[in-house]
Amino acid sequence: MTEKTIRQKLRPFSLLTASMALACATTSAHAAQDTVPATDTQATTPSGDAKANNTKKQDAYNHEAEHGFDVTHVTASPMNVLHESIGLSRMPQDAMHTPQNVNVVPQVLMQQQNVKSLDEALKNVPGITASVGEGEGGMAGDQFLIRGFAAQNDIYENGLRDFGVYARDSFYYDHVSVIKGPSSEVFGNGTTGGAINIVTKTPHLGNSYQASFSGGSGSYYRGTLDVNYQINSTTAFRLTGMGNENNVVGRDYIYSHRWGIAPSIAFGLGKKVSFVLEYFHQNDNRIPDYGVPVVTPTGGIGYPVTERGVKRTNWYGTTYDQDNTSDDMITGRLTAKVSPILTLYNDMRGGIFHRYFSASQEACSNFSSGATLTNNTFNGVAPSSTCQSDYLSGNAASAQVARNGGVGGPEPYRQSDWSIQDVFSGVAHLKTGHIRHEIIGGFDIEYVTDHRQNYAYGSNRASTSLLDPSPYVPGLTLGDCSQYPNRLVNIGNGVGRKCYKDSSALDVGFFLSDQVWLTKNLSVKAGFRWDHWNSTYSATGGSTATPDVSYGQNETTINPSVSLMYTPRSNLMVYFNWSESTTPLSLYVTNSSEPMTAKSQSAAPERSRLYEVGAKYSAFHDRIGFTAALFRLEKNNSTQTDPTTGDVSATSDQERNQGLELSVSGTLLRNWMFYGTYALYDPTITKAGSTSSKQGGQIQYVPHNQATAWTSYEIAPRKPWNMTIGGGITWRQGVWLDQLNTNRAPATVEFDAMVAHHFNNNWKVAMNAYNLDNRLNYGSLFTNRVTPSVGRSFLFNISAQY
């Protein structure tokens, strides 16, 4: 199988991408303009609909808002996120009345920043970092960590898990919620650091037509479309679409060509029984970026080679590298208000995910002659064996980077997954005597299966220069299992060179909670979730030098949660939360290189525990929201991924992250919006259970300090000479890349800005600038490599709304 054949079969339809972008630019509809602050007679909802606000409101706690001390008359800022919904039936309260720290990225902020992906949206949330592909599996896609703990299986959409391994575009997002801390009582296994829930755009009553076109640095071309059509008094249809082509400023050869579509229809709008049916498809052809290697002097601290003079544009892949994904999900959400005290929900999703992945994992190391990296050796000598010593000793021109990875991989593979999940829940409001209750209960069933077919190159991918790499490898051929069985990636723990890897997991869960109001202002919520997790893994075919293997794991877990809430007014809450979560080692079926081994199939799951106390205050007629949270997060039996072998193993490490998180968002003055967050962390390895961890060291990827800020001001609104100007900063202190605290990534500081002008109520032009000082930052992190972030870039946007 040749490179040309692979590309012909797998390259997405670039013409379709360009056509959609052109159609979006020339249509009479256009993209949503920035929401302006609502006045005292009009409040703006998250979906952009204006509603009368001339009645006194009560919250879910039957408290009337108490604002007698406020003198301003501006209300309901769209930047104040405290009254945004979490976006799932199992957490029916808004962010204000949820007893956990919740960061929400609102629609108006994403519009002003011209956010184009989930990764860009989450830059506004402190405590989130991204990791690159690892080991022989080369996970890539969206791989996030929350408060330093893996969350690659904790991405949800409208409360249902998104199992796919792909880079998510944000064209159909309404807002994004990040629920911090263990939440297994709600979501099931996982959620050590928290959960990410995407709330999508859904049909609403009334007609609207929106579209936009963007173009700019890095040959960036993007078109989006959002049309809502009311069919009758209770039925509406909505269609969102996207076409996107771009290179990455500051990185050679890296690009993404993608398109997506998300139609949905809603029945029973405004009625007691409603049903929303949604379909999502995204096709993406991109180049995986494994970044640049970290070099470590003897006895010193390792830093990325780009900190020592190597060009930030250097990419160490080959022309064979591709990450092609095709993702489809269909979702049905039923809501039935059975009685004034009982509402039932049933949410179901099915997903099919296809992927072809081929990446070159660079290695710049100091191995001895005859190192055991079989597929990296030439006549017994690894080409990267003197890479670091050559570079650090002044012989940089001779430094060679190997591209076959630590175990002769990752070699290319084709991945096919499908999943199904159904969550049935009920929310009941009732009284026992004078005591009120909110009872939430239901069950959750999910099944996911993963099938991978490995390919192999007929020869080694030759090493390349550290200073001046070349992606071209003449004469390299790619074959299937039968052609090169002895050159397949060498899976660790004696599994050997296998052709097929198959995994599956079934989780059956039951959850129940009860919030009891002891007084009008004081309530206690207690709940638990019971889960039974069954997973299998097998590696078959390929080389006959080792036998086929098959492993299995069964786990039954119970995760409790207890919260105490004091709400003297609807706009103020003080809370305490204690909760636990568990993460079986075999949880990451679709996005882990090797879910189980003979040893790890009997390993105990990770166990996490959260203690959090916080306060939330929505001030000045909901104009500004303030949050503060003190937390302590403990994790036992931590897992690690070996950067050389890709093995996922239990380490018996004990980790603790504790700290303070603050946020403020809303309208400071009329026409002046602000969104800011700050996090102070003390991430500590309290017990080193393996030689790869440092007792008392700092947890990898977690900074001590992190902050974001964004502000915008609208000059002369509704005047012909109107203008909106805005800007912000993202700052993350330097972090350790490994548990031994020997490799480090420096601080990230990024300045962004925007300017916009409205021609009338329908048309808008805007310009966004990113990384204004062209600073060398690092977005995705891993133990021995990092990926430089985008360089200085500009994006022009024209949009319309009718």
CORVENGI-V54896 format. One record per residue. N is the residue number from 1. RES is the residue in three letters. PSI is psi in whole degrees, 0 to 359 (* if undefined). Layout:
BEGIN
n={N:N}
res={RES:RES}
psi={PSI:PSI}
END
This chain:
BEGIN
n={1:2:3:4:5:6:7:8:9:10:11:12:13:14:15:16:17:18:19:20:21:22:23:24:25:26:27:28:29:30:31:32:33:34:35:36:37:38:39:40:41:42:43:44:45:46:47:48:49:50:51:52:53:54:55:56:57:58:59:60:61:62:63:64:65:66:67:68:69:70:71:72:73:74:75:76:77:78:79:80:81:82:83:84:85:86:87:88:89:90:91:92:93:94:95:96:97:98:99:100:101:102:103:104:105:106:107:108:109:110:111:112:113:114:115:116:117:118:119:120:121:122:123:124:125:126:127:128:129:130:131:132:133:134:135:136:137:138:139:140:141:142:143:144:145:146:147:148:149:150:151:152:153:154:155:156:157:158:159:160:161:162:163:164:165:166:167:168:169:170:171:172:173:174:175:176:177:178:179:180:181:182:183:184:185:186:187:188:189:190:191:192:193:194:195:196:197:198:199:200:201:202:203:204:205:206:207:208:209:210:211:212:213:214:215:216:217:218:219:220:221:222:223:224:225:226:227:228:229:230:231:232:233:234:235:236:237:238:239:240:241:242:243:244:245:246:247:248:249:250:251:252:253:254:255:256:257:258:259:260:261:262:263:264:265:266:267:268:269:270:271:272:273:274:275:276:277:278:279:280:281:282:283:284:285:286:287:288:289:290:291:292:293:294:295:296:297:298:299:300:301:302:303:304:305:306:307:308:309:310:311:312:313:314:315:316:317:318:319:320:321:322:323:324:325:326:327:328:329:330:331:332:333:334:335:336:337:338:339:340:341:342:343:344:345:346:347:348:349:350:351:352:353:354:355:356:357:358:359:360:361:362:363:364:365:366:367:368:369:370:371:372:373:374:375:376:377:378:379:380:381:382:383:384:385:386:387:388:389:390:391:392:393:394:395:396:397:398:399:400:401:402:403:404:405:406:407:408:409:410:411:412:413:414:415:416:417:418:419:420:421:422:423:424:425:426:427:428:429:430:431:432:433:434:435:436:437:438:439:440:441:442:443:444:445:446:447:448:449:450:451:452:453:454:455:456:457:458:459:460:461:462:463:464:465:466:467:468:469:470:471:472:473:474:475:476:477:478:479:480:481:482:483:484:485:486:487:488:489:490:491:492:493:494:495:496:497:498:499:500:501:502:503:504:505:506:507:508:509:510:511:512:513:514:515:516:517:518:519:520:521:522:523:524:525:526:527:528:529:530:531:532:533:534:535:536:537:538:539:540:541:542:543:544:545:546:547:548:549:550:551:552:553:554:555:556:557:558:559:560:561:562:563:564:565:566:567:568:569:570:571:572:573:574:575:576:577:578:579:580:581:582:583:584:585:586:587:588:589:590:591:592:593:594:595:596:597:598:599:600:601:602:603:604:605:606:607:608:609:610:611:612:613:614:615:616:617:618:619:620:621:622:623:624:625:626:627:628:629:630:631:632:633:634:635:636:637:638:639:640:641:642:643:644:645:646:647:648:649:650:651:652:653:654:655:656:657:658:659:660:661:662:663:664:665:666:667:668:669:670:671:672:673:674:675:676:677:678:679:680:681:682:683:684:685:686:687:688:689:690:691:692:693:694:695:696:697:698:699:700:701:702:703:704:705:706:707:708:709:710:711:712:713:714:715:716:717:718:719:720:721:722:723:724:725:726:727:728:729:730:731:732:733:734:735:736:737:738:739:740:741:742:743:744:745:746:747:748:749:750:751:752:753:754:755:756:757:758:759:760:761:762:763:764:765:766:767:768:769:770:771:772:773:774:775:776:777:778:779:780:781:782:783:784:785:786:787:788:789:790:791:792:793:794:795:796:797:798:799:800:801:802}
res={MET:THR:GLU:LYS:THR:ILE:ARG:GLN:LYS:LEU:ARG:PRO:PHE:SER:LEU:LEU:THR:ALA:SER:MET:ALA:LEU:ALA:CYS:ALA:THR:THR:SER:ALA:HIS:ALA:ALA:GLN:ASP:THR:VAL:PRO:ALA:THR:ASP:THR:GLN:ALA:THR:THR:PRO:SER:GLY:ASP:ALA:LYS:ALA:ASN:ASN:THR:LYS:LYS:GLN:ASP:ALA:TYR:ASN:HIS:GLU:ALA:GLU:HIS:GLY:PHE:ASP:VAL:THR:HIS:VAL:THR:ALA:SER:PRO:MET:ASN:VAL:LEU:HIS:GLU:SER:ILE:GLY:LEU:SER:ARG:MET:PRO:GLN:ASP:ALA:MET:HIS:THR:PRO:GLN:ASN:VAL:ASN:VAL:VAL:PRO:GLN:VAL:LEU:MET:GLN:GLN:GLN:ASN:VAL:LYS:SER:LEU:ASP:GLU:ALA:LEU:LYS:ASN:VAL:PRO:GLY:ILE:THR:ALA:SER:VAL:GLY:GLU:GLY:GLU:GLY:GLY:MET:ALA:GLY:ASP:GLN:PHE:LEU:ILE:ARG:GLY:PHE:ALA:ALA:GLN:ASN:ASP:ILE:TYR:GLU:ASN:GLY:LEU:ARG:ASP:PHE:GLY:VAL:TYR:ALA:ARG:ASP:SER:PHE:TYR:TYR:ASP:HIS:VAL:SER:VAL:ILE:LYS:GLY:PRO:SER:SER:GLU:VAL:PHE:GLY:ASN:GLY:THR:THR:GLY:GLY:ALA:ILE:ASN:ILE:VAL:THR:LYS:THR:PRO:HIS:LEU:GLY:ASN:SER:TYR:GLN:ALA:SER:PHE:SER:GLY:GLY:SER:GLY:SER:TYR:TYR:ARG:GLY:THR:LEU:ASP:VAL:ASN:TYR:GLN:ILE:ASN:SER:THR:THR:ALA:PHE:ARG:LEU:THR:GLY:MET:GLY:ASN:GLU:ASN:ASN:VAL:VAL:GLY:ARG:ASP:TYR:ILE:TYR:SER:HIS:ARG:TRP:GLY:ILE:ALA:PRO:SER:ILE:ALA:PHE:GLY:LEU:GLY:LYS:LYS:VAL:SER:PHE:VAL:LEU:GLU:TYR:PHE:HIS:GLN:ASN:ASP:ASN:ARG:ILE:PRO:ASP:TYR:GLY:VAL:PRO:VAL:VAL:THR:PRO:THR:GLY:GLY:ILE:GLY:TYR:PRO:VAL:THR:GLU:ARG:GLY:VAL:LYS:ARG:THR:ASN:TRP:TYR:GLY:THR:THR:TYR:ASP:GLN:ASP:ASN:THR:SER:ASP:ASP:MET:ILE:THR:GLY:ARG:LEU:THR:ALA:LYS:VAL:SER:PRO:ILE:LEU:THR:LEU:TYR:ASN:ASP:MET:ARG:GLY:GLY:ILE:PHE:HIS:ARG:TYR:PHE:SER:ALA:SER:GLN:GLU:ALA:CYS:SER:ASN:PHE:SER:SER:GLY:ALA:THR:LEU:THR:ASN:ASN:THR:PHE:ASN:GLY:VAL:ALA:PRO:SER:SER:THR:CYS:GLN:SER:ASP:TYR:LEU:SER:GLY:ASN:ALA:ALA:SER:ALA:GLN:VAL:ALA:ARG:ASN:GLY:GLY:VAL:GLY:GLY:PRO:GLU:PRO:TYR:ARG:GLN:SER:ASP:TRP:SER:ILE:GLN:ASP:VAL:PHE:SER:GLY:VAL:ALA:HIS:LEU:LYS:THR:GLY:HIS:ILE:ARG:HIS:GLU:ILE:ILE:GLY:GLY:PHE:ASP:ILE:GLU:TYR:VAL:THR:ASP:HIS:ARG:GLN:ASN:TYR:ALA:TYR:GLY:SER:ASN:ARG:ALA:SER:THR:SER:LEU:LEU:ASP:PRO:SER:PRO:TYR:VAL:PRO:GLY:LEU:THR:LEU:GLY:ASP:CYS:SER:GLN:TYR:PRO:ASN:ARG:LEU:VAL:ASN:ILE:GLY:ASN:GLY:VAL:GLY:ARG:LYS:CYS:TYR:LYS:ASP:SER:SER:ALA:LEU:ASP:VAL:GLY:PHE:PHE:LEU:SER:ASP:GLN:VAL:TRP:LEU:THR:LYS:ASN:LEU:SER:VAL:LYS:ALA:GLY:PHE:ARG:TRP:ASP:HIS:TRP:ASN:SER:THR:TYR:SER:ALA:THR:GLY:GLY:SER:THR:ALA:THR:PRO:ASP:VAL:SER:TYR:GLY:GLN:ASN:GLU:THR:THR:ILE:ASN:PRO:SER:VAL:SER:LEU:MET:TYR:THR:PRO:ARG:SER:ASN:LEU:MET:VAL:TYR:PHE:ASN:TRP:SER:GLU:SER:THR:THR:PRO:LEU:SER:LEU:TYR:VAL:THR:ASN:SER:SER:GLU:PRO:MET:THR:ALA:LYS:SER:GLN:SER:ALA:ALA:PRO:GLU:ARG:SER:ARG:LEU:TYR:GLU:VAL:GLY:ALA:LYS:TYR:SER:ALA:PHE:HIS:ASP:ARG:ILE:GLY:PHE:THR:ALA:ALA:LEU:PHE:ARG:LEU:GLU:LYS:ASN:ASN:SER:THR:GLN:THR:ASP:PRO:THR:THR:GLY:ASP:VAL:SER:ALA:THR:SER:ASP:GLN:GLU:ARG:ASN:GLN:GLY:LEU:GLU:LEU:SER:VAL:SER:GLY:THR:LEU:LEU:ARG:ASN:TRP:MET:PHE:TYR:GLY:THR:TYR:ALA:LEU:TYR:ASP:PRO:THR:ILE:THR:LYS:ALA:GLY:SER:THR:SER:SER:LYS:GLN:GLY:GLY:GLN:ILE:GLN:TYR:VAL:PRO:HIS:ASN:GLN:ALA:THR:ALA:TRP:THR:SER:TYR:GLU:ILE:ALA:PRO:ARG:LYS:PRO:TRP:ASN:MET:THR:ILE:GLY:GLY:GLY:ILE:THR:TRP:ARG:GLN:GLY:VAL:TRP:LEU:ASP:GLN:LEU:ASN:THR:ASN:ARG:ALA:PRO:ALA:THR:VAL:GLU:PHE:ASP:ALA:MET:VAL:ALA:HIS:HIS:PHE:ASN:ASN:ASN:TRP:LYS:VAL:ALA:MET:ASN:ALA:TYR:ASN:LEU:ASP:ASN:ARG:LEU:ASN:TYR:GLY:SER:LEU:PHE:THR:ASN:ARG:VAL:THR:PRO:SER:VAL:GLY:ARG:SER:PHE:LEU:PHE:ASN:ILE:SER:ALA:GLN:TYR}
psi={123:167:319:319:316:314:321:324:328:343:126:173:94:326:322:320:311:322:318:319:318:319:319:330:330:351:159:345:163:170:156:132:164:135:130:154:136:151:186:351:3:128:146:126:166:330:358:1:138:135:148:143:45:16:152:129:153:147:187:345:8:32:137:142:138:102:26:337:352:144:341:158:9:135:161:62:135:346:346:111:358:334:14:145:150:326:19:149:332:349:76:343:161:179:329:318:22:121:54:158:122:121:128:132:105:164:318:325:318:325:313:323:355:53:137:357:165:322:317:321:320:354:343:359:120:149:0:128:162:145:152:177:153:153:202:348:336:65:310:209:198:111:95:155:136:123:29:0:141:136:26:341:16:33:124:157:114:37:358:142:137:105:349:153:92:166:117:125:151:18:339:20:141:306:169:131:138:112:112:144:166:131:34:335:334:313:345:195:143:210:48:306:338:188:146:121:120:126:121:164:129:163:148:164:143:156:141:148:122:146:159:159:135:147:150:209:151:30:47:125:128:134:140:155:138:107:129:129:125:120:314:194:344:4:137:155:141:140:122:145:162:141:133:129:129:151:173:118:128:3:129:140:354:131:167:127:112:158:156:160:142:83:151:153:139:133:146:28:128:0:172:331:123:155:132:126:125:144:142:135:134:133:130:131:110:167:123:138:104:6:213:150:161:134:140:112:153:121:6:189:133:141:159:145:336:342:350:19:348:142:136:341:347:129:133:20:189:170:352:351:130:149:96:123:147:117:131:134:138:132:137:130:117:132:128:114:90:321:174:340:352:128:132:146:144:117:129:142:141:140:144:127:126:145:139:125:128:122:156:115:111:154:117:94:178:78:155:160:136:24:158:13:81:310:358:358:148:114:38:2:126:131:337:8:334:17:307:316:322:314:316:341:7:5:47:328:339:352:127:135:124:152:14:356:171:333:30:28:184:132:161:151:157:132:132:123:154:152:158:141:139:127:117:130:159:143:120:134:117:175:143:100:236:6:125:151:147:108:129:127:162:191:159:121:127:144:135:142:146:130:128:137:123:146:172:147:149:345:173:145:115:150:167:163:136:323:325:73:154:136:355:130:90:140:2:131:148:130:171:190:321:335:315:62:330:1:8:158:138:98:138:182:35:8:320:199:97:151:316:139:125:133:152:156:138:128:125:122:151:133:150:135:157:123:123:126:105:324:182:327:345:127:156:135:129:141:173:163:133:131:141:120:126:123:153:156:135:149:120:168:187:221:141:5:333:148:160:152:154:127:162:156:136:131:134:124:151:126:116:167:138:134:146:127:133:118:82:333:165:339:16:131:136:135:160:137:134:128:162:160:156:148:102:149:331:20:324:74:312:336:25:144:323:90:325:157:175:327:316:346:341:9:145:150:161:145:128:151:137:135:124:136:137:174:146:134:122:108:164:59:47:23:323:136:136:139:149:136:132:130:159:119:121:138:132:157:47:147:155:154:122:123:341:314:339:3:135:122:153:136:348:12:149:129:150:127:123:155:198:136:132:150:151:135:143:203:108:311:169:127:2:111:152:143:118:147:155:142:133:117:149:81:116:138:101:337:120:106:2:167:350:8:154:120:125:3:179:137:134:146:355:120:159:325:145:140:151:152:139:134:150:148:132:119:129:58:146:16:154:334:23:155:140:127:147:166:168:175:142:125:131:125:160:151:155:142:349:161:342:352:49:338:140:143:133:176:153:128:120:129:126:160:163:154:139:155:131:124:322:204:355:327:146:142:146:156:128:140:135:141:61:324:9:37:146:100:168:122:303:137:148:176:315:19:159:160:118:140:173:142:187:129:158:143:121:141:135:133:161:153:128:*}
END
